Amino acid sequence: MPSPNDQSSSAPARLLKSGAVVFAAIGGSMAAWGLDKWVHQPQARASQFGFEAPLWPAFTLFVVVATVVGVGLLWSAAGRVEAGEDLFAQRHRRHPSEAPDEADRS
């Protein structure tokens, strides 16, 4: 039987990977929906600032790129957590418990 420490250290990585899979499923279904609309309504156009362009190819490409970026981000974070890195170790905000630097005193 694995120790409780082993389970707790892999739980965040599993959650991140599960989030990546869910994100991929949602993004994949949105891209499939966009492809379906592209096939059935190729005449749909979007206009902005006086320019016109086909709507569905741009929508589908945006969804695919955003999904790949989101899944890649979550999966790489899971890999870093599995490697033992604390993703919150170097925060940019200061805490009241931290002593001010020497440069800040002058």
Biopython code that builds the backbone (N, CA, C, O; Angstrom):
import numpy as np
from Bio.PDB.StructureBuilder import StructureBuilder

atoms = [
    (1, "MET", "N", (0.845, -1.176, 0.000)),
    (1, "MET", "CA", (0.000, 0.000, 0.000)),
    (1, "MET", "C", (0.890, 1.237, 0.000)),
    (1, "MET", "O", (1.796, 1.349, 0.826)),
    (2, "PRO", "N", (0.634, 2.185, -0.937)),
    (2, "PRO", "CA", (1.462, 3.392, -0.979)),
    (2, "PRO", "C", (1.224, 4.263, 0.245)),
    (2, "PRO", "O", (0.143, 4.274, 0.834)),
    (3, "SER", "N", (2.256, 4.979, 0.598)),
    (3, "SER", "CA", (2.134, 5.865, 1.757)),
    (3, "SER", "C", (1.273, 7.073, 1.393)),
    (3, "SER", "O", (1.168, 7.429, 0.219)),
    (4, "PRO", "N", (0.663, 7.699, 2.385)),
    (4, "PRO", "CA", (-0.171, 8.884, 2.099)),
    (4, "PRO", "C", (0.620, 10.029, 1.474)),
    (4, "PRO", "O", (0.070, 10.826, 0.714)),
    (5, "ASN", "N", (1.912, 10.109, 1.794)),
    (5, "ASN", "CA", (2.725, 11.184, 1.208)),
    (5, "ASN", "C", (2.860, 11.020, -0.299)),
    (5, "ASN", "O", (2.863, 12.011, -1.030)),
    (6, "ASP", "N", (2.972, 9.770, -0.779)),
    (6, "ASP", "CA", (3.085, 9.547, -2.213)),
    (6, "ASP", "C", (1.814, 9.980, -2.936)),
    (6, "ASP", "O", (1.876, 10.554, -4.023)),
    (7, "GLN", "N", (0.677, 9.707, -2.337)),
    (7, "GLN", "CA", (-0.586, 10.078, -2.964)),
    (7, "GLN", "C", (-0.762, 11.589, -2.980)),
    (7, "GLN", "O", (-1.221, 12.151, -3.974)),
    (8, "SER", "N", (-0.403, 12.247, -1.894)),
    (8, "SER", "CA", (-0.623, 13.692, -1.829)),
    (8, "SER", "C", (0.323, 14.443, -2.766)),
    (8, "SER", "O", (-0.032, 15.512, -3.263)),
    (9, "SER", "N", (1.523, 13.905, -3.017)),
    (9, "SER", "CA", (2.449, 14.608, -3.904)),
    (9, "SER", "C", (2.060, 14.434, -5.363)),
    (9, "SER", "O", (2.375, 15.298, -6.181)),
    (10, "SER", "N", (1.387, 13.347, -5.713)),
    (10, "SER", "CA", (0.997, 13.150, -7.106)),
    (10, "SER", "C", (-0.401, 13.691, -7.390)),
    (10, "SER", "O", (-0.792, 13.801, -8.552)),
    (11, "ALA", "N", (-1.156, 14.028, -6.353)),
    (11, "ALA", "CA", (-2.515, 14.532, -6.566)),
    (11, "ALA", "C", (-2.540, 15.834, -7.363)),
    (11, "ALA", "O", (-3.354, 15.944, -8.280)),
    (12, "PRO", "N", (-1.702, 16.822, -7.069)),
    (12, "PRO", "CA", (-1.738, 18.050, -7.882)),
    (12, "PRO", "C", (-1.389, 17.787, -9.347)),
    (12, "PRO", "O", (-1.985, 18.381, -10.246)),
    (13, "ALA", "N", (-0.426, 16.900, -9.587)),
    (13, "ALA", "CA", (-0.054, 16.584, -10.970)),
    (13, "ALA", "C", (-1.215, 15.898, -11.684)),
    (13, "ALA", "O", (-1.495, 16.185, -12.848)),
    (14, "ARG", "N", (-1.891, 14.982, -10.972)),
    (14, "ARG", "CA", (-3.048, 14.312, -11.577)),
    (14, "ARG", "C", (-4.164, 15.308, -11.865)),
    (14, "ARG", "O", (-4.819, 15.223, -12.904)),
    (15, "LEU", "N", (-4.383, 16.241, -10.959)),
    (15, "LEU", "CA", (-5.417, 17.252, -11.191)),
    (15, "LEU", "C", (-5.071, 18.135, -12.395)),
    (15, "LEU", "O", (-5.945, 18.461, -13.198)),
    (16, "LEU", "N", (-3.804, 18.517, -12.516)),
    (16, "LEU", "CA", (-3.395, 19.330, -13.660)),
    (16, "LEU", "C", (-3.555, 18.564, -14.966)),
    (16, "LEU", "O", (-4.006, 19.125, -15.964)),
    (17, "LYS", "N", (-3.190, 17.291, -14.964)),
    (17, "LYS", "CA", (-3.344, 16.480, -16.176)),
    (17, "LYS", "C", (-4.821, 16.259, -16.493)),
    (17, "LYS", "O", (-5.218, 16.273, -17.658)),
    (18, "SER", "N", (-5.629, 16.057, -15.461)),
    (18, "SER", "CA", (-7.071, 15.916, -15.691)),
    (18, "SER", "C", (-7.646, 17.203, -16.265)),
    (18, "SER", "O", (-8.483, 17.168, -17.167)),
    (19, "GLY", "N", (-7.197, 18.331, -15.746)),
    (19, "GLY", "CA", (-7.629, 19.616, -16.283)),
    (19, "GLY", "C", (-7.224, 19.780, -17.741)),
    (19, "GLY", "O", (-7.985, 20.324, -18.542)),
    (20, "ALA", "N", (-6.026, 19.311, -18.088)),
    (20, "ALA", "CA", (-5.570, 19.387, -19.476)),
    (20, "ALA", "C", (-6.440, 18.528, -20.382)),
    (20, "ALA", "O", (-6.773, 18.934, -21.495)),
    (21, "VAL", "N", (-6.809, 17.344, -19.911)),
    (21, "VAL", "CA", (-7.660, 16.450, -20.715)),
    (21, "VAL", "C", (-9.051, 17.061, -20.889)),
    (21, "VAL", "O", (-9.610, 17.020, -21.985)),
    (22, "VAL", "N", (-9.608, 17.622, -19.828)),
    (22, "VAL", "CA", (-10.928, 18.258, -19.927)),
    (22, "VAL", "C", (-10.859, 19.467, -20.862)),
    (22, "VAL", "O", (-11.752, 19.676, -21.683)),
    (23, "PHE", "N", (-9.800, 20.255, -20.731)),
    (23, "PHE", "CA", (-9.618, 21.413, -21.608)),
    (23, "PHE", "C", (-9.520, 20.974, -23.065)),
    (23, "PHE", "O", (-10.089, 21.613, -23.950)),
    (24, "ALA", "N", (-8.792, 19.878, -23.313)),
    (24, "ALA", "CA", (-8.661, 19.359, -24.675)),
    (24, "ALA", "C", (-10.010, 18.872, -25.201)),
    (24, "ALA", "O", (-10.332, 19.084, -26.370)),
    (25, "ALA", "N", (-10.798, 18.222, -24.345)),
    (25, "ALA", "CA", (-12.110, 17.730, -24.777)),
    (25, "ALA", "C", (-13.044, 18.890, -25.124)),
    (25, "ALA", "O", (-13.744, 18.847, -26.136)),
    (26, "ILE", "N", (-13.052, 19.919, -24.287)),
    (26, "ILE", "CA", (-13.910, 21.074, -24.559)),
    (26, "ILE", "C", (-13.440, 21.799, -25.824)),
    (26, "ILE", "O", (-14.249, 22.148, -26.683)),
    (27, "GLY", "N", (-12.136, 22.022, -25.929)),
    (27, "GLY", "CA", (-11.604, 22.690, -27.120)),
    (27, "GLY", "C", (-11.815, 21.875, -28.382)),
    (27, "GLY", "O", (-12.121, 22.426, -29.440)),
    (28, "GLY", "N", (-11.653, 20.560, -28.274)),
    (28, "GLY", "CA", (-11.885, 19.694, -29.438)),
    (28, "GLY", "C", (-13.329, 19.719, -29.885)),
    (28, "GLY", "O", (-13.613, 19.736, -31.083)),
    (29, "SER", "N", (-14.263, 19.720, -28.911)),
    (29, "SER", "CA", (-15.675, 19.774, -29.308)),
    (29, "SER", "C", (-16.036, 21.124, -29.911)),
    (29, "SER", "O", (-16.846, 21.195, -30.835)),
    (30, "MET", "N", (-15.440, 22.201, -29.392)),
    (30, "MET", "CA", (-15.697, 23.516, -29.989)),
    (30, "MET", "C", (-15.125, 23.592, -31.407)),
    (30, "MET", "O", (-15.745, 24.168, -32.301)),
    (31, "ALA", "N", (-13.945, 23.011, -31.606)),
    (31, "ALA", "CA", (-13.350, 23.009, -32.944)),
    (31, "ALA", "C", (-14.187, 22.155, -33.905)),
    (31, "ALA", "O", (-14.372, 22.524, -35.065)),
    (32, "ALA", "N", (-14.690, 21.014, -33.420)),
    (32, "ALA", "CA", (-15.550, 20.179, -34.262)),
    (32, "ALA", "C", (-16.834, 20.913, -34.627)),
    (32, "ALA", "O", (-17.303, 20.817, -35.761)),
    (33, "TRP", "N", (-17.404, 21.644, -33.675)),
    (33, "TRP", "CA", (-18.598, 22.432, -33.938)),
    (33, "TRP", "C", (-18.293, 23.513, -34.979)),
    (33, "TRP", "O", (-19.087, 23.746, -35.890)),
    (34, "GLY", "N", (-17.140, 24.170, -34.837)),
    (34, "GLY", "CA", (-16.739, 25.186, -35.804)),
    (34, "GLY", "C", (-16.539, 24.612, -37.193)),
    (34, "GLY", "O", (-16.917, 25.236, -38.185)),
    (35, "LEU", "N", (-15.942, 23.419, -37.274)),
    (35, "LEU", "CA", (-15.774, 22.761, -38.584)),
    (35, "LEU", "C", (-17.121, 22.408, -39.193)),
    (35, "LEU", "O", (-17.317, 22.557, -40.399)),
    (36, "ASP", "N", (-18.052, 21.940, -38.363)),
    (36, "ASP", "CA", (-19.386, 21.613, -38.861)),
    (36, "ASP", "C", (-20.068, 22.862, -39.422)),
    (36, "ASP", "O", (-20.666, 22.818, -40.497)),
    (37, "LYS", "N", (-19.974, 23.966, -38.695)),
    (37, "LYS", "CA", (-20.566, 25.220, -39.177)),
    (37, "LYS", "C", (-19.869, 25.701, -40.449)),
    (37, "LYS", "O", (-20.511, 26.241, -41.349)),
    (38, "TRP", "N", (-18.561, 25.505, -40.516)),
    (38, "TRP", "CA", (-17.791, 25.910, -41.692)),
    (38, "TRP", "C", (-18.264, 25.152, -42.926)),
    (38, "TRP", "O", (-18.359, 25.724, -44.012)),
    (39, "VAL", "N", (-18.562, 23.857, -42.758)),
    (39, "VAL", "CA", (-19.016, 23.030, -43.883)),
    (39, "VAL", "C", (-20.448, 23.397, -44.274)),
    (39, "VAL", "O", (-20.761, 23.485, -45.462)),
    (40, "HIS", "N", (-21.317, 23.610, -43.286)),
    (40, "HIS", "CA", (-22.735, 23.831, -43.577)),
    (40, "HIS", "C", (-23.078, 25.288, -43.872)),
    (40, "HIS", "O", (-24.077, 25.561, -44.538)),
    (41, "GLN", "N", (-22.268, 26.226, -43.388)),
    (41, "GLN", "CA", (-22.536, 27.650, -43.624)),
    (41, "GLN", "C", (-21.270, 28.388, -44.065)),
    (41, "GLN", "O", (-20.804, 29.287, -43.367)),
    (42, "PRO", "N", (-20.718, 28.015, -45.211)),
    (42, "PRO", "CA", (-19.463, 28.658, -45.638)),
    (42, "PRO", "C", (-19.646, 30.132, -46.014)),
    (42, "PRO", "O", (-18.669, 30.873, -46.126)),
    (43, "GLN", "N", (-20.889, 30.550, -46.206)),
    (43, "GLN", "CA", (-21.131, 31.936, -46.605)),
    (43, "GLN", "C", (-21.076, 32.903, -45.427)),
    (43, "GLN", "O", (-21.082, 34.115, -45.643)),
    (44, "ALA", "N", (-21.022, 32.414, -44.189)),
    (44, "ALA", "CA", (-20.997, 33.300, -43.015)),
    (44, "ALA", "C", (-19.727, 34.149, -43.041)),
    (44, "ALA", "O", (-18.620, 33.642, -43.222)),
    (45, "ARG", "N", (-19.919, 35.443, -42.858)),
    (45, "ARG", "CA", (-18.795, 36.378, -42.925)),
    (45, "ARG", "C", (-18.773, 37.218, -41.658)),
    (45, "ARG", "O", (-19.807, 37.460, -41.035)),
    (46, "ALA", "N", (-17.598, 37.651, -41.298)),
    (46, "ALA", "CA", (-17.421, 38.559, -40.161)),
    (46, "ALA", "C", (-16.833, 39.852, -40.703)),
    (46, "ALA", "O", (-15.994, 39.833, -41.604)),
    (47, "SER", "N", (-17.275, 40.967, -40.156)),
    (47, "SER", "CA", (-16.713, 42.244, -40.614)),
    (47, "SER", "C", (-16.290, 43.065, -39.406)),
    (47, "SER", "O", (-16.953, 43.082, -38.369)),
    (48, "GLN", "N", (-15.178, 43.733, -39.575)),
    (48, "GLN", "CA", (-14.656, 44.599, -38.534)),
    (48, "GLN", "C", (-13.805, 45.671, -39.189)),
    (48, "GLN", "O", (-12.957, 45.369, -40.029)),
    (49, "PHE", "N", (-14.025, 46.911, -38.813)),
    (49, "PHE", "CA", (-13.283, 48.051, -39.344)),
    (49, "PHE", "C", (-13.346, 48.118, -40.874)),
    (49, "PHE", "O", (-12.382, 48.532, -41.518)),
    (50, "GLY", "N", (-14.464, 47.718, -41.444)),
    (50, "GLY", "CA", (-14.642, 47.795, -42.883)),
    (50, "GLY", "C", (-14.072, 46.624, -43.659)),
    (50, "GLY", "O", (-14.190, 46.595, -44.884)),
    (51, "PHE", "N", (-13.461, 45.662, -42.996)),
    (51, "PHE", "CA", (-12.918, 44.492, -43.671)),
    (51, "PHE", "C", (-13.839, 43.298, -43.432)),
    (51, "PHE", "O", (-14.436, 43.170, -42.363)),
    (52, "GLU", "N", (-13.950, 42.438, -44.421)),
    (52, "GLU", "CA", (-14.757, 41.233, -44.303)),
    (52, "GLU", "C", (-13.891, 40.011, -44.481)),
    (52, "GLU", "O", (-12.945, 40.012, -45.270)),
    (53, "ALA", "N", (-14.221, 38.966, -43.740)),
    (53, "ALA", "CA", (-13.474, 37.707, -43.837)),
    (53, "ALA", "C", (-14.418, 36.557, -43.481)),
    (53, "ALA", "O", (-15.417, 36.765, -42.792)),
    (54, "PRO", "N", (-14.107, 35.349, -43.945)),
    (54, "PRO", "CA", (-14.922, 34.196, -43.558)),
    (54, "PRO", "C", (-14.858, 33.994, -42.041)),
    (54, "PRO", "O", (-13.788, 34.101, -41.442)),
    (55, "LEU", "N", (-15.992, 33.706, -41.432)),
    (55, "LEU", "CA", (-16.071, 33.613, -39.982)),
    (55, "LEU", "C", (-15.522, 32.294, -39.448)),
    (55, "LEU", "O", (-14.682, 32.297, -38.547)),
    (56, "TRP", "N", (-15.976, 31.186, -39.981)),
    (56, "TRP", "CA", (-15.699, 29.885, -39.359)),
    (56, "TRP", "C", (-14.239, 29.452, -39.419)),
    (56, "TRP", "O", (-13.765, 28.864, -38.447)),
    (57, "PRO", "N", (-13.492, 29.703, -40.499)),
    (57, "PRO", "CA", (-12.069, 29.315, -40.468)),
    (57, "PRO", "C", (-11.294, 30.041, -39.365)),
    (57, "PRO", "O", (-10.465, 29.435, -38.685)),
    (58, "ALA", "N", (-11.564, 31.334, -39.190)),
    (58, "ALA", "CA", (-10.870, 32.101, -38.156)),
    (58, "ALA", "C", (-11.260, 31.611, -36.770)),
    (58, "ALA", "O", (-10.406, 31.464, -35.896)),
    (59, "PHE", "N", (-12.552, 31.358, -36.570)),
    (59, "PHE", "CA", (-13.025, 30.860, -35.282)),
    (59, "PHE", "C", (-12.379, 29.509, -34.956)),
    (59, "PHE", "O", (-11.875, 29.303, -33.851)),
    (60, "THR", "N", (-12.400, 28.599, -35.923)),
    (60, "THR", "CA", (-11.851, 27.258, -35.695)),
    (60, "THR", "C", (-10.349, 27.308, -35.429)),
    (60, "THR", "O", (-9.854, 26.610, -34.544)),
    (61, "LEU", "N", (-9.635, 28.110, -36.173)),
    (61, "LEU", "CA", (-8.191, 28.235, -35.966)),
    (61, "LEU", "C", (-7.894, 28.822, -34.588)),
    (61, "LEU", "O", (-6.984, 28.354, -33.903)),
    (62, "PHE", "N", (-8.643, 29.831, -34.177)),
    (62, "PHE", "CA", (-8.455, 30.422, -32.859)),
    (62, "PHE", "C", (-8.694, 29.392, -31.761)),
    (62, "PHE", "O", (-7.912, 29.306, -30.814)),
    (63, "VAL", "N", (-9.756, 28.618, -31.874)),
    (63, "VAL", "CA", (-10.072, 27.607, -30.857)),
    (63, "VAL", "C", (-8.980, 26.551, -30.798)),
    (63, "VAL", "O", (-8.578, 26.144, -29.709)),
    (64, "VAL", "N", (-8.498, 26.103, -31.938)),
    (64, "VAL", "CA", (-7.454, 25.072, -31.957)),
    (64, "VAL", "C", (-6.164, 25.600, -31.335)),
    (64, "VAL", "O", (-5.545, 24.911, -30.524)),
    (65, "VAL", "N", (-5.754, 26.801, -31.698)),
    (65, "VAL", "CA", (-4.515, 27.372, -31.149)),
    (65, "VAL", "C", (-4.646, 27.585, -29.637)),
    (65, "VAL", "O", (-3.731, 27.254, -28.882)),
    (66, "ALA", "N", (-5.778, 28.137, -29.197)),
    (66, "ALA", "CA", (-5.988, 28.364, -27.771)),
    (66, "ALA", "C", (-6.009, 27.046, -26.999)),
    (66, "ALA", "O", (-5.495, 26.975, -25.883)),
    (67, "THR", "N", (-6.591, 26.017, -27.577)),
    (67, "THR", "CA", (-6.638, 24.706, -26.914)),
    (67, "THR", "C", (-5.238, 24.119, -26.796)),
    (67, "THR", "O", (-4.874, 23.595, -25.743)),
    (68, "VAL", "N", (-4.458, 24.199, -27.850)),
    (68, "VAL", "CA", (-3.091, 23.663, -27.813)),
    (68, "VAL", "C", (-2.259, 24.399, -26.764)),
    (68, "VAL", "O", (-1.506, 23.772, -26.019)),
    (69, "VAL", "N", (-2.390, 25.713, -26.702)),
    (69, "VAL", "CA", (-1.636, 26.497, -25.718)),
    (69, "VAL", "C", (-2.081, 26.153, -24.296)),
    (69, "VAL", "O", (-1.243, 25.960, -23.415)),
    (70, "GLY", "N", (-3.379, 26.077, -24.070)),
    (70, "GLY", "CA", (-3.890, 25.757, -22.739)),
    (70, "GLY", "C", (-3.504, 24.375, -22.267)),
    (70, "GLY", "O", (-3.095, 24.199, -21.120)),
    (71, "VAL", "N", (-3.629, 23.393, -23.140)),
    (71, "VAL", "CA", (-3.250, 22.022, -22.781)),
    (71, "VAL", "C", (-1.743, 21.939, -22.548)),
    (71, "VAL", "O", (-1.296, 21.282, -21.607)),
    (72, "GLY", "N", (-0.969, 22.592, -23.386)),
    (72, "GLY", "CA", (0.485, 22.587, -23.199)),
    (72, "GLY", "C", (0.902, 23.215, -21.882)),
    (72, "GLY", "O", (1.803, 22.716, -21.207)),
    (73, "LEU", "N", (0.255, 24.300, -21.517)),
    (73, "LEU", "CA", (0.557, 24.968, -20.253)),
    (73, "LEU", "C", (0.232, 24.065, -19.064)),
    (73, "LEU", "O", (1.052, 23.906, -18.159)),
    (74, "LEU", "N", (-0.951, 23.483, -19.066)),
    (74, "LEU", "CA", (-1.345, 22.609, -17.958)),
    (74, "LEU", "C", (-0.467, 21.360, -17.889)),
    (74, "LEU", "O", (-0.082, 20.935, -16.800)),
    (75, "TRP", "N", (-0.149, 20.773, -19.037)),
    (75, "TRP", "CA", (0.654, 19.546, -19.047)),
    (75, "TRP", "C", (2.080, 19.823, -18.587)),
    (75, "TRP", "O", (2.659, 19.018, -17.858)),
    (76, "SER", "N", (2.653, 20.952, -19.002)),
    (76, "SER", "CA", (4.015, 21.265, -18.562)),
    (76, "SER", "C", (4.040, 21.582, -17.069)),
    (76, "SER", "O", (5.003, 21.241, -16.383)),
    (77, "ALA", "N", (2.991, 22.230, -16.558)),
    (77, "ALA", "CA", (2.909, 22.476, -15.119)),
    (77, "ALA", "C", (2.825, 21.164, -14.358)),
    (77, "ALA", "O", (3.430, 21.027, -13.294)),
    (78, "ALA", "N", (2.084, 20.196, -14.887)),
    (78, "ALA", "CA", (1.996, 18.877, -14.246)),
    (78, "ALA", "C", (3.361, 18.191, -14.232)),
    (78, "ALA", "O", (3.724, 17.552, -13.245)),
    (79, "GLY", "N", (4.107, 18.321, -15.309)),
    (79, "GLY", "CA", (5.449, 17.737, -15.348)),
    (79, "GLY", "C", (6.380, 18.380, -14.340)),
    (79, "GLY", "O", (7.185, 17.697, -13.706)),
    (80, "ARG", "N", (6.273, 19.697, -14.190)),
    (80, "ARG", "CA", (7.109, 20.390, -13.206)),
    (80, "ARG", "C", (6.737, 19.975, -11.792)),
    (80, "ARG", "O", (7.613, 19.807, -10.943)),
    (81, "VAL", "N", (5.442, 19.808, -11.531)),
    (81, "VAL", "CA", (5.011, 19.372, -10.201)),
    (81, "VAL", "C", (5.485, 17.947, -9.931)),
    (81, "VAL", "O", (5.922, 17.645, -8.821)),
    (82, "GLU", "N", (5.405, 17.072, -10.926)),
    (82, "GLU", "CA", (5.889, 15.695, -10.759)),
    (82, "GLU", "C", (7.385, 15.658, -10.484)),
    (82, "GLU", "O", (7.869, 14.779, -9.769)),
    (83, "ALA", "N", (8.119, 16.616, -11.053)),
    (83, "ALA", "CA", (9.566, 16.674, -10.836)),
    (83, "ALA", "C", (9.920, 17.241, -9.466)),
    (83, "ALA", "O", (11.092, 17.288, -9.092)),
    (84, "GLY", "N", (8.903, 17.671, -8.715)),
    (84, "GLY", "CA", (9.145, 18.143, -7.363)),
    (84, "GLY", "C", (9.231, 19.644, -7.219)),
    (84, "GLY", "O", (9.538, 20.137, -6.134)),
    (85, "GLU", "N", (8.970, 20.382, -8.274)),
    (85, "GLU", "CA", (9.065, 21.839, -8.199)),
    (85, "GLU", "C", (7.826, 22.405, -7.510)),
    (85, "GLU", "O", (6.704, 21.950, -7.734)),
    (86, "ASP", "N", (8.057, 23.395, -6.678)),
    (86, "ASP", "CA", (6.957, 24.114, -6.046)),
    (86, "ASP", "C", (6.641, 25.309, -6.935)),
    (86, "ASP", "O", (7.423, 26.258, -7.002)),
    (87, "LEU", "N", (5.503, 25.269, -7.617)),
    (87, "LEU", "CA", (5.180, 26.312, -8.578)),
    (87, "LEU", "C", (4.925, 27.670, -7.933)),
    (87, "LEU", "O", (4.935, 28.695, -8.616)),
    (88, "PHE", "N", (4.697, 27.682, -6.627)),
    (88, "PHE", "CA", (4.417, 28.937, -5.939)),
    (88, "PHE", "C", (5.580, 29.378, -5.057)),
    (88, "PHE", "O", (5.396, 30.234, -4.192)),
    (89, "ALA", "N", (6.758, 28.822, -5.251)),
    (89, "ALA", "CA", (7.895, 29.124, -4.381)),
    (89, "ALA", "C", (8.392, 30.552, -4.561)),
    (89, "ALA", "O", (8.773, 31.194, -3.583)),
    (90, "GLN", "N", (8.397, 31.050, -5.762)),
    (90, "GLN", "CA", (8.936, 32.385, -6.012)),
    (90, "GLN", "C", (7.821, 33.321, -6.447)),
    (90, "GLN", "O", (7.684, 33.635, -7.629)),
    (91, "ARG", "N", (7.044, 33.752, -5.503)),
    (91, "ARG", "CA", (5.966, 34.698, -5.804)),
    (91, "ARG", "C", (6.556, 36.085, -5.991)),
    (91, "ARG", "O", (7.629, 36.394, -5.473)),
    (92, "HIS", "N", (5.867, 36.887, -6.713)),
    (92, "HIS", "CA", (6.347, 38.242, -6.958)),
    (92, "HIS", "C", (5.851, 39.217, -5.898)),
    (92, "HIS", "O", (6.402, 40.308, -5.747)),
    (93, "ARG", "N", (4.829, 38.835, -5.176)),
    (93, "ARG", "CA", (4.315, 39.706, -4.124)),
    (93, "ARG", "C", (5.079, 39.475, -2.846)),
    (93, "ARG", "O", (5.482, 38.351, -2.546)),
    (94, "ARG", "N", (5.274, 40.520, -2.104)),
    (94, "ARG", "CA", (5.957, 40.398, -0.820)),
    (94, "ARG", "C", (4.937, 40.122, 0.259)),
    (94, "ARG", "O", (3.793, 40.569, 0.181)),
    (95, "HIS", "N", (5.354, 39.390, 1.254)),
    (95, "HIS", "CA", (4.502, 39.070, 2.385)),
    (95, "HIS", "C", (4.952, 39.882, 3.594)),
    (95, "HIS", "O", (6.130, 40.223, 3.698)),
    (96, "PRO", "N", (4.049, 40.192, 4.497)),
    (96, "PRO", "CA", (4.425, 40.981, 5.676)),
    (96, "PRO", "C", (5.516, 40.314, 6.511)),
    (96, "PRO", "O", (6.253, 41.003, 7.216)),
    (97, "SER", "N", (5.632, 39.001, 6.445)),
    (97, "SER", "CA", (6.622, 38.299, 7.254)),
    (97, "SER", "C", (8.038, 38.435, 6.699)),
    (97, "SER", "O", (9.005, 38.151, 7.405)),
    (98, "GLU", "N", (8.171, 38.866, 5.442)),
    (98, "GLU", "CA", (9.496, 39.003, 4.849)),
    (98, "GLU", "C", (10.150, 40.302, 5.293)),
    (98, "GLU", "O", (9.501, 41.344, 5.379)),
    (99, "ALA", "N", (11.431, 40.222, 5.571)),
    (99, "ALA", "CA", (12.190, 41.424, 5.960)),
    (99, "ALA", "C", (12.500, 42.228, 4.717)),
    (99, "ALA", "O", (12.777, 41.646, 3.668)),
    (100, "PRO", "N", (12.463, 43.566, 4.800)),
    (100, "PRO", "CA", (12.790, 44.393, 3.632)),
    (100, "PRO", "C", (14.271, 44.237, 3.271)),
    (100, "PRO", "O", (15.117, 43.977, 4.127)),
    (101, "ASP", "N", (14.551, 44.404, 1.984)),
    (101, "ASP", "CA", (15.934, 44.320, 1.511)),
    (101, "ASP", "C", (16.720, 45.542, 1.979)),
    (101, "ASP", "O", (16.142, 46.561, 2.359)),
    (102, "GLU", "N", (18.036, 45.423, 1.946)),
    (102, "GLU", "CA", (18.903, 46.528, 2.327)),
    (102, "GLU", "C", (18.695, 47.731, 1.413)),
    (102, "GLU", "O", (18.748, 48.873, 1.869)),
    (103, "ALA", "N", (18.457, 47.480, 0.112)),
    (103, "ALA", "CA", (18.275, 48.576, -0.847)),
    (103, "ALA", "C", (17.005, 49.357, -0.567)),
    (103, "ALA", "O", (16.941, 50.555, -0.844)),
    (104, "ASP", "N", (15.992, 48.695, -0.022)),
    (104, "ASP", "CA", (14.731, 49.373, 0.272)),
    (104, "ASP", "C", (14.814, 50.297, 1.475)),
    (104, "ASP", "O", (14.007, 51.218, 1.600)),
    (105, "ARG", "N", (15.770, 50.072, 2.356)),
    (105, "ARG", "CA", (15.887, 50.856, 3.590)),
    (105, "ARG", "C", (16.448, 52.251, 3.330)),
    (105, "ARG", "O", (16.141, 53.181, 4.076)),
    (106, "SER", "N", (17.252, 52.414, 2.304)),
    (106, "SER", "CA", (17.889, 53.710, 2.103)),
    (106, "SER", "C", (17.059, 54.652, 1.296)),
    (106, "SER", "O", (17.474, 55.784, 1.047)),
]
sb = StructureBuilder()
sb.init_structure("model")
sb.init_model(0)
sb.init_chain("A")
sb.init_seg("    ")
for serial, (resi, resn, name, xyz) in enumerate(atoms, 1):
    if name == "N":
        sb.init_residue(resn, " ", resi, " ")
    sb.init_atom(name, np.array(xyz, "f"), 0.0, 1.0, " ", f" {name:<3s}", serial, name[0])
structure = sb.get_structure()
